[in-house]
Amino acid sequence: MKNIIYIFLISVLSLAQLNGSSLRIEADQLSKNLDNHTILDTRKNEVFLQGHIKGALNFPIDLTYEHKKTNGKVTQPIKMQKIIRDLGLNINDSVVVYDDGTFFDAARLFWTLEVYGFTNVKLLNAGYKQWTHYKYPTSKKIRKVKKSDYIASINNKRLATKFSTQIATKNPNQFIIDARGHNAYIGLESSAKRFGHIPKAIHIPAAHNINYDAKVVKLKSSKKLGELYKDIKKDKKVVIYCAIGRIATTNYFALRELGYDVANYDASWKEWGNDFNLPINNPSEN
């Protein structure tokens, strides 16, 4: 009997790992547990000062880019270490991130924190406008924090590079997902000098992870996200990209929540499309 129970528990745990776990938190749930989380607001400082979720700290999303005009590469370790220390963040903190309701910036910060070793991060399934609509607690006060002693380290499983993406184009055990819009994917428009997409990349636009049908914009349910990515095998590594590693992080979030092994190519098309030594596919030329 004990063996049967043991096998059952192992099966349940294995299934949970396969299906991933919820990495989102609903607004009503957070509103009742504000003191149990470190909340990060990704909006610009001047907007943050006009009002934010009670107790939130400001982490403007531009701080996650090393040089945003060039490409989407994530901020280098020395700079990021100082940012995180100044915010008083510790590696084991229970963190919740949010933005204005697009989910693109919140997802970018979610990914950035995972790259830098944080393992307990959730994305608020609501924007600040929705939060205020339901009259959940807000404030204009700036919360005082004590600097942390965080030491920066990179989780390379979550960060794809030009080199690792090149390998992915030739590796049958890896998928590549292009999260840009249709016209960018087929080569009719581009944020770089060249047009088209990375070879082997399949097209799943970032917007497909979000439910725009309801009055309130929210992330699609895990069930619907599972249907969206059903053709991607869970035993395969996934690399995602967009123009500057921003909107693709919604795909990253969805895949992480579903239990996939996924990395975001942060430099994305801004780097790949401007490197004439790298191969591309341009359907518009066919």
Rosetta silent file (secondary structure, phi, psi, omega in degrees, C-alpha in Angstrom):
SEQUENCE: MKNIIYIFLISVLSLAQLNGSSLRIEADQLSKNLDNHTILDTRKNEVFLQGHIKGALNFPIDLTYEHKKTNGKVTQPIKMQKIIRDLGLNINDSVVVYDDGTFFDAARLFWTLEVYGFTNVKLLNAGYKQWTHYKYPTSKKIRKVKKSDYIASINNKRLATKFSTQIATKNPNQFIIDARGHNAYIGLESSAKRFGHIPKAIHIPAAHNINYDAKVVKLKSSKKLGELYKDIKKDKKVVIYCAIGRIATTNYFALRELGYDVANYDASWKEWGNDFNLPINNPSEN
SCORE:     score description
SCORE:     0.000 S_00000001
   1 L     0.000  -43.410  178.939    0.000    0.000    0.000 S_00000001
   2 H   -60.087  -39.063  179.835    2.838    2.390    0.896 S_00000001
   3 H   -64.198  -39.014 -179.968    4.461    1.718   -2.478 S_00000001
   4 H   -64.725  -43.682  178.843    1.230    2.572   -4.291 S_00000001
   5 H   -63.536  -41.079 -179.969    0.901    5.863   -2.381 S_00000001
   6 H   -61.843  -45.591 -179.812    4.539    6.675   -3.075 S_00000001
   7 H   -63.548  -39.135  179.537    4.132    6.032   -6.797 S_00000001
   8 H   -63.160  -45.229 -179.722    0.980    8.175   -6.855 S_00000001
   9 H   -63.527  -40.744  178.090    2.730   11.101   -5.164 S_00000001
  10 H   -62.237  -39.991 -179.924    5.669   10.870   -7.565 S_00000001
  11 H   -64.213  -42.521  179.869    3.244   10.870  -10.499 S_00000001
  12 H   -63.968  -44.251  179.333    1.461   13.953   -9.196 S_00000001
  13 H   -63.985  -40.056  179.971    4.729   15.812   -8.652 S_00000001
  14 H   -64.688  -40.345  179.827    5.977   14.837  -12.111 S_00000001
  15 H   -65.922  -38.943  178.776    2.757   16.055  -13.705 S_00000001
  16 H   -63.547  -40.832  178.920    3.020   19.351  -11.850 S_00000001
  17 H   -66.510  -39.035 -178.731    6.564   19.848  -13.107 S_00000001
  18 H   -65.098  -41.856 -176.284    5.521   18.989  -16.656 S_00000001
  19 H   -86.714   -3.283 -179.388    2.664   21.440  -16.663 S_00000001
  20 L    76.863 -171.874  178.478    4.624   24.156  -14.897 S_00000001
  21 L  -140.638  158.863 -175.658    3.211   26.290  -12.098 S_00000001
  22 L   -66.391  124.700  177.850    1.407   29.603  -11.956 S_00000001
  23 L  -110.275   13.589  177.961    3.809   32.498  -12.170 S_00000001
  24 E  -112.726  161.759  173.922    1.044   35.096  -12.161 S_00000001
  25 E  -137.383  136.350 -178.781   -0.925   36.652   -9.334 S_00000001
  26 L   -80.679  155.458 -175.880   -4.399   38.167   -9.623 S_00000001
  27 H   -61.357  -42.655 -178.631   -5.104   41.705   -8.458 S_00000001
  28 H   -64.871  -36.208  179.176   -7.605   40.732   -5.777 S_00000001
  29 H   -67.208  -43.879  179.682   -5.170   38.204   -4.332 S_00000001
  30 H   -65.635  -39.102 -177.568   -2.306   40.701   -4.219 S_00000001
  31 H   -59.570  -26.147 -179.137   -4.514   43.408   -2.685 S_00000001
  32 L   -91.677   -6.463 -174.927   -5.079   41.167    0.330 S_00000001
  33 L  -137.040   38.026 -175.986   -1.388   40.281    0.730 S_00000001
  34 H   -57.845  -38.090 -175.029    0.565   43.454   -0.023 S_00000001
  35 H   -74.858  -10.730 -177.644    2.906   43.035    2.933 S_00000001
  36 H   -92.308    0.358 -176.271    3.937   39.549    1.842 S_00000001
  37 L  -136.012  153.478  167.653    5.549   40.681   -1.419 S_00000001
  38 E   -95.592  116.288 -172.924    8.091   43.124   -2.764 S_00000001
  39 E  -102.707  130.407 -177.838    6.185   44.916   -5.530 S_00000001
  40 E  -116.577  125.959  179.513    8.019   46.487   -8.469 S_00000001
  41 E   -99.974  122.143 -174.682    6.472   49.129  -10.737 S_00000001
  42 L   -89.404   -0.981 -176.586    8.081   49.234  -14.203 S_00000001
  43 L   -74.782  165.622  179.990    6.661   52.600  -15.258 S_00000001
  44 L   -60.618  151.583 -175.032    8.701   55.788  -15.617 S_00000001
  45 H   -58.398  -41.167 -177.871    9.580   57.519  -12.364 S_00000001
  46 H   -65.108  -31.006  176.745    7.491   60.623  -13.076 S_00000001
  47 H   -75.785  -42.238  178.208    4.422   58.419  -13.627 S_00000001
  48 H   -55.900  -42.008 -176.989    5.220   56.311  -10.574 S_00000001
  49 L   -66.686  -21.360  179.232    5.324   59.441   -8.391 S_00000001
  50 L   -77.735  -13.288  179.495    1.777   60.332   -9.427 S_00000001
  51 L   151.378  140.093 -177.983    0.509   57.138   -7.814 S_00000001
  52 E  -153.953  170.063  175.804    1.397   53.473   -7.533 S_00000001
  53 E   -58.890  135.260 -176.686    0.361   50.273   -5.782 S_00000001
  54 L   -53.367  125.377  177.769    0.775   50.800   -2.061 S_00000001
  55 L    87.696   -3.866 -177.083    4.283   49.836   -0.958 S_00000001
  56 L   -70.264  152.669  173.559    5.613   49.417   -4.501 S_00000001
  57 E  -109.001  151.578 -177.997    9.160   50.321   -5.490 S_00000001
  58 E   -93.731  122.448  175.441   10.033   51.891   -8.830 S_00000001
  59 L  -127.984   77.570 -178.230   12.109   49.852  -11.277 S_00000001
  60 L   -53.076  133.502 -170.850   11.749   51.787  -14.575 S_00000001
  61 H   -61.478  -26.709  179.829   11.972   49.292  -17.407 S_00000001
  62 H   -62.323  -20.227  178.062   14.670   51.251  -19.247 S_00000001
  63 H   -69.558  -10.949  179.928   17.059   50.208  -16.468 S_00000001
  64 H   -89.616   -2.631 -178.781   16.945   46.664  -17.888 S_00000001
  65 E  -107.264  134.779  175.519   18.585   47.731  -21.171 S_00000001
  66 L   -71.546  -44.793  176.848   22.326   48.190  -21.624 S_00000001
  67 L  -156.623   88.939 -168.897   21.785   50.416  -24.659 S_00000001
  68 L   -58.592  -34.783 -177.798   18.179   50.367  -25.849 S_00000001
  69 L   -70.034  -24.672 -178.634   18.743   52.260  -29.115 S_00000001
  70 L   -85.336  -50.940  178.460   21.310   49.714  -30.271 S_00000001
  71 L  -167.386 -172.722 -175.430   19.566   46.472  -29.281 S_00000001
  72 L   -97.898   18.370 -176.318   17.787   44.875  -26.363 S_00000001
  73 L   -54.959  136.346 -177.793   20.782   43.471  -24.493 S_00000001
  74 E   -68.533  150.353 -179.938   20.124   43.234  -20.796 S_00000001
  75 L   -53.701  137.393 -177.312   21.974   45.565  -18.424 S_00000001
  76 L   -66.142  154.268 -172.788   25.452   44.355  -17.539 S_00000001
  77 H   -53.073  -43.306 -176.728   26.055   42.716  -14.117 S_00000001
  78 H   -62.995  -43.773  178.773   27.924   45.546  -12.395 S_00000001
  79 H   -66.745  -45.065 -177.198   25.178   48.060  -13.226 S_00000001
  80 H   -65.637  -35.615  178.494   22.368   45.628  -12.427 S_00000001
  81 H   -59.798  -44.014  179.632   23.923   44.698   -9.108 S_00000001
  82 H   -65.198  -42.489  179.778   23.848   48.352   -8.018 S_00000001
  83 H   -59.541  -48.073 -177.490   20.234   48.817   -9.196 S_00000001
  84 H   -67.875  -40.386  177.782   19.069   45.749   -7.314 S_00000001
  85 H   -63.166  -43.747 -178.387   21.049   46.611   -4.185 S_00000001
  86 H   -63.367  -27.297  177.633   19.703   50.180   -4.129 S_00000001
  87 L   -84.376   -4.493  178.150   16.166   48.788   -4.242 S_00000001
  88 L    74.369   20.144 -176.764   16.953   46.588   -1.255 S_00000001
  89 L   -81.849  138.768  175.180   16.119   43.409   -3.167 S_00000001
  90 L  -115.957  151.163 -170.970   17.365   40.042   -1.982 S_00000001
  91 L   -57.619  -28.736 -177.307   17.598   36.936   -4.120 S_00000001
  92 L   -99.318    6.731  179.155   14.938   35.032   -2.159 S_00000001
  93 L   -61.747  146.817  171.596   12.385   37.848   -1.966 S_00000001
  94 L   -85.342  106.388 -171.306    8.840   37.155   -3.123 S_00000001
  95 E  -108.487  139.266  172.750    8.617   39.686   -5.957 S_00000001
  96 E  -123.385  130.861 -179.569    5.585   40.873   -7.949 S_00000001
  97 E  -115.104  148.138  177.587    6.063   43.005  -11.077 S_00000001
  98 E  -150.699  164.334  176.553    3.526   45.139  -12.928 S_00000001
  99 L  -137.936 -151.460 -177.115    3.229   47.810  -15.628 S_00000001
 100 L   -82.193   -4.562  179.101    0.548   49.962  -17.242 S_00000001
 101 L   119.575   -0.977  175.683   -1.373   46.942  -18.506 S_00000001
 102 L   -79.620  -27.158 -176.414    0.426   46.015  -21.741 S_00000001
 103 L    78.046  -12.663 -176.885    2.332   43.236  -19.907 S_00000001
 104 H   -68.050  -44.798 -179.843    5.348   43.810  -22.157 S_00000001
 105 H   -74.319  -38.515  177.753    7.399   45.778  -19.624 S_00000001
 106 H   -62.820  -40.861  179.290    6.305   43.675  -16.659 S_00000001
 107 H   -67.619  -36.317  177.859    7.274   40.530  -18.561 S_00000001
 108 H   -62.610  -43.077  178.566   10.623   42.086  -19.514 S_00000001
 109 H   -69.477  -38.408  175.447   11.386   42.769  -15.840 S_00000001
 110 H   -54.086  -50.015  179.664   10.137   39.290  -14.889 S_00000001
 111 H   -62.983  -44.816 -178.694   12.631   37.808  -17.373 S_00000001
 112 H   -57.808  -44.965  179.827   15.447   40.144  -16.275 S_00000001
 113 H   -65.013  -36.611  176.302   15.084   39.136  -12.641 S_00000001
 114 H   -66.903  -38.274  175.948   15.121   35.452  -13.599 S_00000001
 115 H   -59.553  -37.267 -177.739   18.282   36.060  -15.635 S_00000001
 116 L   -93.896   23.011  166.468   19.813   37.591  -12.520 S_00000001
 117 L    94.854   -4.266  179.547   18.995   34.648  -10.318 S_00000001
 118 L   -73.227  135.900 -173.406   15.666   35.511   -8.717 S_00000001
 119 L  -119.312    1.501 -177.559   13.504   32.410   -8.346 S_00000001
 120 L  -131.555   62.260 -177.350   10.341   33.715   -6.702 S_00000001
 121 E  -114.787  135.561  175.383    8.953   36.273   -9.153 S_00000001
 122 E  -125.562  153.491  178.325    5.331   36.654  -10.213 S_00000001
 123 E  -104.898  128.329  178.388    3.646   38.849  -12.802 S_00000001
 124 E   -70.553  124.768 -178.413    0.545   40.792  -11.758 S_00000001
 125 L   -83.590   55.391 -179.873   -2.284   39.810  -14.094 S_00000001
 126 L  -174.360  155.392  173.745   -3.468   43.408  -14.284 S_00000001
 127 L   -98.962  174.158 -177.989   -2.191   46.869  -15.096 S_00000001
 128 H   -63.083  -35.679  179.182   -2.148   49.896  -12.813 S_00000001
 129 H   -62.283  -40.995  178.277   -5.316   51.301  -14.420 S_00000001
 130 H   -66.201  -39.354  178.630   -7.183   48.109  -13.606 S_00000001
 131 H   -58.115  -45.873 -179.340   -5.807   48.216  -10.060 S_00000001
 132 H   -71.990  -31.237  178.849   -7.168   51.726   -9.541 S_00000001
 133 H   -58.546  -39.065 -179.759  -10.462   50.842  -11.255 S_00000001
 134 L   -89.249    6.101  175.868  -11.167   48.325   -8.492 S_00000001
 135 L    59.294   37.125  173.796  -10.017   50.846   -5.885 S_00000001
 136 L   -76.128  161.951 -172.079   -7.283   48.636   -4.500 S_00000001
 137 L   -59.077  129.051  175.669   -4.725   50.369   -2.220 S_00000001
 138 E  -128.900  169.642 -178.861   -2.541   53.027   -3.862 S_00000001
 139 E  -160.292  160.432  172.213   -0.085   55.586   -2.571 S_00000001
 140 L  -112.248   -0.823 -179.092    2.201   58.450   -3.584 S_00000001
 141 L   -73.019  145.831  176.695    4.633   57.789   -0.752 S_00000001
 142 L   -97.232  115.338 -177.542    8.150   56.626   -1.539 S_00000001
 143 L   -70.536  131.246  177.647    8.974   53.572    0.490 S_00000001
 144 L   -83.854  137.597 -179.436   12.333   53.692    2.240 S_00000001
 145 L  -130.528  157.592  174.295   14.522   50.620    1.864 S_00000001
 146 L   -98.196  129.845 -179.003   17.778   49.343    3.250 S_00000001
 147 L   -56.201  141.094  179.456   20.369   48.517    0.610 S_00000001
 148 L   -93.849  174.085  176.967   20.878   44.799    0.118 S_00000001
 149 L  -109.655   30.564 -179.795   24.115   42.874   -0.352 S_00000001
 150 L   -53.584  135.416  175.849   22.923   41.150   -3.543 S_00000001
 151 L  -111.601  122.036 -175.709   25.725   39.682   -5.682 S_00000001
 152 L   -68.632  135.514  172.410   24.984   39.587   -9.412 S_00000001
 153 L  -148.025  147.489 -175.038   25.111   36.259  -11.218 S_00000001
 154 L  -101.611  130.300  171.937   23.713   35.263  -14.617 S_00000001
 155 L   -91.400   95.839 -174.150   21.370   32.332  -15.200 S_00000001
 156 L   -66.859  -14.047  176.524   22.506   31.441  -18.719 S_00000001
 157 L   -67.593  -24.379 -175.975   19.572   29.053  -19.161 S_00000001
 158 L  -100.079   -6.013 -174.836   17.293   32.092  -19.455 S_00000001
 159 E  -120.828  115.146  176.354   19.531   34.242  -21.679 S_00000001
 160 E   -95.568  148.410  179.383   20.122   33.469  -25.354 S_00000001
 161 L  -120.014  176.118  176.437   22.934   35.122  -27.311 S_00000001
 162 H   -58.468  -41.812 -178.857   23.756   35.546  -30.981 S_00000001
 163 H   -66.693  -48.297 -178.130   26.008   32.503  -30.749 S_00000001
 164 H   -67.790  -29.447  176.935   23.535   30.242  -28.934 S_00000001
 165 H   -71.880  -36.380  173.793   20.773   31.317  -31.331 S_00000001
 166 H   -58.055  -44.332  178.193   22.990   30.392  -34.283 S_00000001
 167 H   -61.328  -41.277 -178.942   23.345   26.932  -32.758 S_00000001
 168 H   -61.745  -31.821 -179.614   19.570   26.740  -32.299 S_00000001
 169 H   -66.022  -20.715 -177.063   19.021   27.335  -36.034 S_00000001
 170 H  -111.897   -4.263 -175.911   20.876   24.083  -36.746 S_00000001
 171 L   -98.716  116.611 -179.153   19.840   21.999  -33.751 S_00000001
 172 L   -65.809  -13.866 -179.952   16.763   19.781  -34.324 S_00000001
 173 L   -93.368   11.581  178.946   16.238   19.674  -30.552 S_00000001
 174 E  -130.118  143.524  174.358   15.606   23.412  -30.349 S_00000001
 175 E  -106.693  150.117  171.712   12.733   25.654  -31.404 S_00000001
 176 E  -123.736  131.682  179.809   12.979   29.340  -32.295 S_00000001
 177 E  -118.643  128.623  174.886    9.956   31.624  -31.916 S_00000001
 178 E   -97.261  118.843 -174.810    9.610   35.050  -33.547 S_00000001
 179 L   -98.089    5.028 -178.837    7.272   37.197  -31.435 S_00000001
 180 L   -74.639  177.910  178.040    7.121   40.213  -33.766 S_00000001
 181 L   -71.851  169.151 -176.194    4.155   41.237  -35.863 S_00000001
 182 H   -58.309  -47.212 -176.575    3.187   39.567  -39.142 S_00000001
 183 H   -64.341  -34.449  177.336    4.741   42.180  -41.441 S_00000001
 184 H   -69.013  -43.031 -177.858    8.077   42.015  -39.635 S_00000001
 185 H   -62.884  -41.333 -176.931    8.137   38.227  -39.747 S_00000001
 186 L   -87.948    0.117  172.787    7.458   38.014  -43.509 S_00000001
 187 L    91.497   20.292  178.993    9.942   40.794  -44.307 S_00000001
 188 L   -90.547  -19.553  176.004    7.714   43.740  -45.172 S_00000001
 189 L  -146.540  157.771 -176.678    9.038   45.902  -42.331 S_00000001
 190 L  -158.131  147.106  174.711   12.086   45.814  -40.112 S_00000001
 191 L   -91.504   -1.244 -179.667   13.754   47.541  -37.179 S_00000001
 192 L  -122.309  179.836 -178.481   17.127   46.541  -38.679 S_00000001
 193 L   -70.418  -27.975  179.427   18.888   47.017  -42.024 S_00000001
 194 L  -105.623  160.191 -176.175   17.761   43.602  -43.246 S_00000001
 195 L  -118.274  146.998  178.378   14.247   42.223  -43.548 S_00000001
 196 L   125.911 -150.166  179.581   12.844   38.817  -42.693 S_00000001
 197 E  -144.780  168.597  178.565   13.362   36.442  -39.793 S_00000001
 198 L   -66.596  135.502  179.542   15.889   34.091  -38.245 S_00000001
 199 L   -52.478  138.939  177.470   16.028   30.753  -40.110 S_00000001
 200 L    79.754   -7.721 -177.675   13.760   28.064  -38.672 S_00000001
 201 L   -67.868  134.618  172.266   11.824   30.551  -36.550 S_00000001
 202 E   -97.520  158.802 -171.348    8.102   29.917  -36.231 S_00000001
 203 E  -105.734  112.278  172.455    5.748   32.829  -35.803 S_00000001
 204 L  -133.138   93.272 -176.505    3.815   33.306  -32.548 S_00000001
 205 L   -56.604  146.139 -178.870    3.191   37.051  -32.060 S_00000001
 206 H   -56.824  -36.676 -177.978    3.516   38.393  -28.529 S_00000001
 207 H   -62.361  -20.858 -178.878   -0.057   39.686  -28.611 S_00000001
 208 H   -70.401  -10.984  178.005   -1.323   36.111  -28.890 S_00000001
 209 H   -87.736   -4.137 -172.441   -0.436   35.591  -25.223 S_00000001
 210 E  -119.253  141.446  179.317   -2.886   38.269  -24.128 S_00000001
 211 E   -94.606  107.670  179.847   -6.673   38.268  -23.991 S_00000001
 212 L   -98.857    0.712 -175.380   -7.966   41.475  -25.566 S_00000001
 213 L   -73.833  -37.327 -177.257  -11.558   40.235  -25.889 S_00000001
 214 L   -76.442  166.366  178.321  -12.669   41.093  -22.384 S_00000001
 215 L   -63.534  -31.190  178.827  -13.247   44.626  -21.112 S_00000001
 216 L  -107.813  124.319  179.308  -10.133   44.181  -19.003 S_00000001
 217 L   -71.097  127.480  179.793   -6.928   43.155  -20.765 S_00000001
 218 E  -143.009  164.445  172.395   -5.400   40.102  -19.075 S_00000001
 219 E   -65.127  147.079  175.732   -3.023   37.280  -19.818 S_00000001
 220 L   -65.897  154.121  179.390   -4.654   34.300  -21.460 S_00000001
 221 L   -64.506  158.513  178.409   -5.431   31.395  -19.169 S_00000001
 222 H   -58.230  -34.857  179.531   -2.878   28.611  -18.845 S_00000001
 223 H   -63.470  -46.199 -179.606   -5.277   26.354  -20.736 S_00000001
 224 H   -69.334  -35.135  176.482   -5.439   28.714  -23.724 S_00000001
 225 H   -65.868  -37.003  176.913   -1.688   29.267  -23.624 S_00000001
 226 H   -60.747  -38.126  177.678   -1.237   25.502  -23.678 S_00000001
 227 H   -68.544  -36.812 -179.752   -3.291   25.357  -26.855 S_00000001
 228 H   -63.503  -36.739 -176.269   -1.227   28.165  -28.389 S_00000001
 229 L  -107.412   19.149 -173.803    2.031   26.281  -27.845 S_00000001
 230 L   -61.919  -25.145 -178.216    0.703   22.734  -28.271 S_00000001
 231 L   -84.964   -2.897  178.769    2.908   22.030  -31.306 S_00000001
 232 L  -100.500  118.256 -176.493    6.100   22.759  -29.362 S_00000001
 233 L   -72.259  140.039 -175.586    7.395   19.711  -27.556 S_00000001
 234 L   -75.615  -10.732  177.479    8.285   20.198  -23.929 S_00000001
 235 L   -91.238    8.024  179.858   11.468   18.194  -24.192 S_00000001
 236 L  -107.699  145.779  174.345   12.892   20.779  -26.610 S_00000001
 237 E   -76.455  140.708 -179.121   14.783   23.957  -25.758 S_00000001
 238 E  -119.815  133.133  173.222   13.053   27.156  -26.943 S_00000001
 239 E  -114.741  130.574  178.518   14.680   30.437  -27.991 S_00000001
 240 E  -118.693  154.693  176.475   12.459   33.494  -28.441 S_00000001
 241 E  -156.276  164.934  173.488   13.146   36.900  -29.925 S_00000001
 242 L  -144.263 -131.790  178.211   11.472   40.081  -31.195 S_00000001
 243 L   -88.914  -46.635 -178.946   12.999   43.462  -32.114 S_00000001
 244 L  -135.805   30.005  176.185   14.708   44.348  -28.810 S_00000001
 245 L    65.977   29.313 -179.707   13.876   41.483  -26.464 S_00000001
 246 L  -105.486  -70.889 -175.129   10.847   43.272  -25.024 S_00000001
 247 L   -65.295  -25.951  179.468    7.517   41.991  -26.317 S_00000001
 248 H   -64.258  -18.480 -179.363    8.967   38.478  -26.715 S_00000001
 249 H   -70.032  -16.600  172.068    9.177   38.264  -22.942 S_00000001
 250 H   -69.988  -37.023  173.144    5.405   37.711  -22.870 S_00000001
 251 H   -64.759  -41.994  178.249    6.088   34.528  -24.846 S_00000001
 252 H   -57.651  -48.369 -179.424    8.896   33.797  -22.407 S_00000001
 253 H   -59.800  -47.942 -179.108    6.547   34.211  -19.465 S_00000001
 254 H   -58.868  -44.428 -178.715    3.864   32.010  -21.033 S_00000001
 255 H   -68.566  -37.462  176.680    6.351   29.267  -21.832 S_00000001
 256 H   -63.320  -43.412 -178.700    7.896   29.429  -18.364 S_00000001
 257 H   -65.666  -30.228  179.301    4.473   29.125  -16.784 S_00000001
 258 H   -82.831   -6.663  175.947    3.736   26.129  -19.003 S_00000001
 259 L    95.069   18.900  179.533    6.956   24.442  -17.899 S_00000001
 260 L   -85.354  158.110  171.815    9.160   24.895  -20.971 S_00000001
 261 E   -91.782  102.098 -171.024   12.927   25.351  -21.032 S_00000001
 262 E  -131.832  145.096  176.580   13.069   28.786  -22.660 S_00000001
 263 E  -131.419  143.814  178.247   15.588   31.580  -23.167 S_00000001
 264 E   -97.421  125.586  174.483   15.069   35.108  -24.474 S_00000001
 265 E   -82.260   95.375 -169.579   17.492   36.359  -27.147 S_00000001
 266 L   -65.088  -40.438 -179.714   17.713   39.863  -25.742 S_00000001
 267 L   -67.602  -28.376  169.798   19.657   41.540  -28.566 S_00000001
 268 H    51.212 -151.005 -172.388   17.029   40.086  -30.909 S_00000001
 269 H   -65.603  -27.457  178.339   16.418   41.267  -34.485 S_00000001
 270 H   -59.099  -33.012  176.878   18.160   44.618  -33.881 S_00000001
 271 H   -87.856  -51.692 -175.748   21.406   42.649  -33.608 S_00000001
 272 H   -62.053  -46.146 -176.590   20.700   39.703  -35.925 S_00000001
 273 L   -69.519  -16.656  178.387   19.170   41.777  -38.706 S_00000001
 274 L  -100.134   -0.136  178.528   22.110   44.177  -38.724 S_00000001
 275 L  -103.062  103.207 -174.690   24.770   41.459  -38.900 S_00000001
 276 L   -72.196   -4.171  175.553   25.266   40.643  -42.570 S_00000001
 277 L   -86.232   -9.156 -177.380   27.292   37.550  -41.668 S_00000001
 278 L   -99.563  144.963 -179.174   24.201   35.852  -40.245 S_00000001
 279 L   -75.012  150.416  174.139   21.627   33.956  -42.335 S_00000001
 280 L  -140.340  161.026  169.309   18.022   35.152  -42.679 S_00000001
 281 E  -114.444  130.058  179.359   14.812   34.047  -44.373 S_00000001
 282 L  -126.695   90.751 -178.224   12.853   36.744  -46.190 S_00000001
 283 H   -57.683  -27.017 -177.274    9.498   35.415  -47.461 S_00000001
 284 H   -68.315  -16.179  179.831    8.693   38.764  -49.103 S_00000001
 285 H   -90.818   -8.497 -177.866   11.448   38.148  -51.658 S_00000001
 286 L   -79.398    0.000    0.000   10.029   34.787  -52.763 S_00000001
